[in-house]
Amino acid sequence: MVEEHSQITDRRPTIMTVKEVAKYLRMHMTSVYRLAKAGILPAHRVGGSWRFKKAEIEEWLKNRSNIQPVNEINQ
């Protein structure tokens, strides 16, 4: 039974909260919210919360060549 559970969780994408993404990207949580709301950071709304797939965040970082300062993002 434990082996079956392990196989299932290995196939699931790693889902992160705003706090986890902020820590991972070493930025303030407010910046993560602003980037997600602006559609710049790949994010998904689940109920009233933002969720992020770690693979999408890593791909975003990899493909990001021109990083716009957060204070220049339309609020």
C-alpha positions as CSV (number, residue, x, y, z in Angstrom):
1,M,0.0,0.0,0.0
2,V,2.8,2.4,0.8
3,E,4.5,1.6,-2.5
4,E,1.3,2.4,-4.4
5,H,0.9,5.8,-2.6
6,S,4.6,6.6,-3.4
7,Q,4.0,5.9,-7.1
8,I,1.0,8.1,-7.2
9,T,2.7,11.1,-5.5
10,D,5.7,10.8,-7.8
11,R,3.5,11.5,-10.8
12,R,1.9,14.5,-9.4
13,P,3.4,18.0,-10.1
14,T,4.8,19.8,-7.1
15,I,2.3,22.5,-6.2
16,M,3.6,25.5,-4.3
17,T,2.0,28.3,-2.3
18,V,2.8,32.0,-2.6
19,K,5.0,31.7,0.5
20,E,6.9,28.8,-1.0
21,V,7.4,30.5,-4.3
22,A,8.5,33.7,-2.6
23,K,11.1,31.7,-0.6
24,Y,12.2,29.7,-3.7
25,L,12.6,32.9,-5.9
26,R,14.0,34.9,-2.9
27,M,11.4,37.7,-3.3
28,H,8.8,39.2,-1.2
29,M,5.3,37.6,-1.1
30,T,3.7,40.8,-2.4
31,S,5.9,40.6,-5.5
32,V,4.8,37.1,-6.2
33,Y,1.1,38.2,-5.9
34,R,1.7,41.1,-8.3
35,L,3.5,38.9,-10.8
36,A,0.8,36.3,-10.7
37,K,-2.0,38.8,-10.9
38,A,-0.3,40.5,-13.9
39,G,0.0,37.1,-15.7
40,I,3.8,37.3,-15.7
41,L,4.4,34.5,-13.3
42,P,2.7,31.2,-14.3
43,A,0.0,30.7,-11.6
44,H,-3.4,29.1,-11.0
45,R,-6.2,30.3,-8.9
46,V,-7.7,27.6,-6.6
47,G,-10.6,29.0,-4.8
48,G,-9.3,32.2,-3.4
49,S,-5.7,31.1,-3.3
50,W,-2.8,31.2,-5.8
51,R,-1.0,27.9,-6.6
52,F,2.1,27.4,-8.7
53,K,3.5,24.3,-10.4
54,K,7.2,24.1,-9.6
55,A,8.0,22.8,-13.1
56,E,6.2,25.9,-14.6
57,I,8.2,28.2,-12.3
58,E,11.4,26.6,-13.3
59,E,10.6,26.8,-17.0
60,W,9.6,30.5,-16.5
61,L,13.0,31.2,-14.9
62,K,14.8,29.3,-17.7
63,N,13.1,31.2,-20.5
64,R,13.1,34.6,-18.8
65,S,15.7,36.8,-20.5
66,N,14.4,40.3,-19.7
67,I,13.3,40.6,-16.1
68,Q,11.0,43.6,-15.6
69,P,11.2,45.3,-12.1
70,V,8.1,44.5,-10.1
71,N,7.5,48.2,-9.5
72,E,7.0,48.8,-13.2
73,I,4.2,46.2,-13.4
74,N,0.7,47.8,-13.8
75,Q,-1.2,47.2,-10.6
